[in-house]
């Protein structure tokens, strides 16, 4: 197996707390300190995504809410397309790739207009076939899709849609368990191998989107073949909001990038029986039968 260079996506999502200056600091930190390859935000048209009842209901965890209702909370955390344009400019300044998840057709159209290198479809709406069809027909970049809370039948339908549209070579699939945070027993890393066996030769790449704690198992995910690793990222895990607890702080993200790079450098066979570094030791230490 030849390992591809690991690609690390720092998912900011809504961890910027609706504050553009925090978002800018997160971009700069991810690029300069953590050495991540990309940052990813989210775009939602909440009136389209939520029913009136959902929009006006209280937040299920009021202590994490930024508004009196769930709709107000979501709107508070939402950046408009002009702000996303600015986020993309900041990413270009810091030499890190900008991207966004899109949760509905309106958001998909808006973000596609910015022509990012890739757009992400979260697990929650990977069966929004109207949106997938539109992106296949109108957006030329890479499309990433998470397979959290998705049946095998739904997975096959998604990949077949991309094959029908002749866009499957632009498709990256992510093994994912949808939970915040996810206990290690529910991460199910061997799903990476299953997805690779089933779809590896039909799509561009297979990745891993982790919502677990720490960075111990991401290297296992990479070793199993997930060349793209996506992790939620925050400046402070104690901040208000549901995603912060399942996110990495800058030091964790930096160490993850370092460990992925080290693994990439190490994952190959010896190029000859005795390496040059060993030859000196062999001469000095190897037992010579008399």
N, C-alpha and C positions, 0 to 999 in steps of 0.2 A: 504494500500500500504506500503510495506517495502522498505525503501530507501537504496540503495547501497552507500558505502562510495564514496565520490566524487573523481574523478581522474582528475588532472589538467595538461594539456599539454601546454607548452610554445613553440609556433611556432616561431623559429628564422628565418626559411626560408632563405632569402638572406639578412637579416638585418645586417649581419656581414660585409657588404661592401667588400667582397672578401678577408678579412684579418683574418688569422688564430688566431692571438692574440686577436682580438676583439671577435671572436667565442669562444675562451677559457674563456675569461672574462664573456661572456654571459652565458656559461655553469655553471661556478662557482657561479655567481650571482643568477641564477635561482634555483640552488640547495641549496646554503647556506643561502642566504638572503630571497628569495621568497618562498622557501620550495615547489616548483613545483614538480610534480611526474615524468615528462618527458620533454625533449626538442626534437624538431623536426626540421630537416634541409630539404633541397630540393636537388634532383639530376636530372639533365637534360642532355641528349645528344643533344645539340642544332642543330647539323647537321641533326640528325634524326627527330627532332621535328619540325623544321622550314623548309619551302620551301626556295629555293635559293633567291627568291624575298623577302620573309620576313626577311631572314638572312641579306641581303645587304641593306634593307630599313633603313631610319633614325628612331631613337627612336621616338614614337608618342609624348613623352613629353621630349624634348631635355635637359631641365633643370635637369631631373632625370637620365640622361644617363651616364654610365661609359665607353662609347666608341663612335666612330664615326658612327657606324651602330648599329641596334638592336642586330645583331649577336655578334658583338664585346662587347656590353654591357653585354649580357648574359654570354659570355665566361669569362669576367672579374670577374663576381660574382660566377663562378662555381668552386667548389672544386672537385679534382679528387678522385679516390677511395682510394688512399693512405692517402690523407688528411681526408677522412671520417673514415678510420681505426683509425687515430689519434684522431678524435673527439669522437669516441666511447670509446677509452681508457680513455680520459679525463672524459667522463661521468661516467665511472666505478670508477675512482678515487674519484669523488665527489658524488658518490652514487645516481645518477639520471639516469633514463632510456634514452638511445639514440634511436632516430628513424629518418626516413627520408621519405618525399614524393617522389614518383617516377613518372616521366612524360612520360616515353617511355619504350619500351621493354629492350633496352640496359641498361638503368639505373636500371630497376627492377632486372635484372640479377646481376648487380654489387652489389646493396644493399642487395639483398637476400643472396649473398655470405658472407656478414658480420653477418648473422643470428641475426638481431635485434629482440626484443620481438614483435614488430609490424611494419608494413609498411603501409603508407597512400597513397591512390589514390585520387588526388584532383578532384574537380568537373569538371575541364576542360577536363579530360581524363577518366572519369568513364565509358565511352562507348567504350574504347579501349579494345575490347573483346579478342584480341590476347594476350594482356598483362595480363588481368584478368585470362584467361585460363592458361597461363604459371605459374603465381603465385599460382593458386590453385593446380597445378600439382607438383610444384617444391619447394615451400616455405611452411614451416610447422607452421610459427607463425601466429599471429593475423593479419587480413587485415581490415583496416579502409577505408571507402569510404564516401566522402561528396556528398550530393544530391543537391548542388547548380546548378542552370540553367539546371535542369533535369526534363523531363516530367514524368508523372505517369507511362506511358507505359515503358519508359526507366528504371525507378526504378524497376518495376516488372521483366523486362528482366535480370537486374543485380542480383536480389535476386534469381531468378530461376536458373541462371547459377551456383551460389554457392550451391544451393540445389542439382542440378544435379551432381555437383562434390563432394557432401557431405562435403562441407566446410562452410556451412551456420552457424554452431556453432562457427566458428572462425571469423565471420563477424560482424563489428561494423559500423552502419550507422549514419551519422551526418546530422541533419537538418542544413541548411546553405543557406544564401542569398549571391550570388557572387557580391560583390561591395566593394569599398575601399575609404572612409568608407561607411557603410550602415546606412541611417537614421532609427530611431526606428520604424517608420510606415512600413518599408520594411523588418524588421527582421522576422515578422510573427511567433512569438513564438509558436502558437498553431499547427504549422506544426510538432512540436515535438510529440504532442498527436496523430496527424494523422498517423505519421510514426510508433509510438508505437502500435496504434490500428491495423494497417495493417501488420506490420512486427515484432512486439515485440516478439511474440512467435515463430518466424521463424529464428531469428538471435541471436547473443550473447548479444548485447547491442545496445542502441540508445544513441547518444551523440549530442552535440551542438557545432558547429564551428561558432564563432561570429566575425564579422568584424565591429562591432558598436563602439561607443565611450563610455568610462567609464566602470563601473562595476555594474551598478544598476540592469540590467535585467538578468545577468547570474544566480542570485539566483532564479529568476522566472523560468529560463530554467531548473535548477536543480530540483526545486519543481515539475515541470511538468514531471520529470522522466529522464532527460538527465544526466546520471551518469558521463559521460565523457565530460569535458568542454575543448575546445581548443581555445586559444587566441593568436593572433600575439603579439610578444614581441620584444622590442628594448631597447637599452640603452639611446636613445635620439630621441624623436619624430620629431625633426627638421632636422635630418640627410637627406641627399640626397637619394631619392628612393621613389617609389610609395607606399610601404607598411608601412612606418614608421608612417604616420599620423593615420592609423587605428590600431596601435599597442599600447600595454600597456608598460609603463616604469616600472622599477623594483618595485617601491613603489605601483603602481596599481596592479601588479601581486601578490605581497605579501599580499595586502589587500583582493584581490579576494580569495586567498587560505584560509586566515583567515575566511572570511565570509562564504565560502563553508563549512569549517569544523564546524563552529558555527551552520549553518543550519542543517547539518547532525546530530549534537548532539541534536538538538531541535525537529527534525521531527519524533515524535512518540506520542502515546497516554499516558495518565497517567496510571501508573501501578496499582494504587489503588485510591479509591475515594478521600481520603485525603492524600496527600503526607506528608512525614515526615517534610519537610520544612514548610508545611502549618499547621501542628498540633500545633506547638508552637504559631503561629499567631491566630489560631482558639481559642485556650484556652484564649488568651489575648484579642482578638478583636471582636470575633463573638458575635452578639446580642443574649442574652438569654431571651426568653419570660418569664415574671413573672407570 
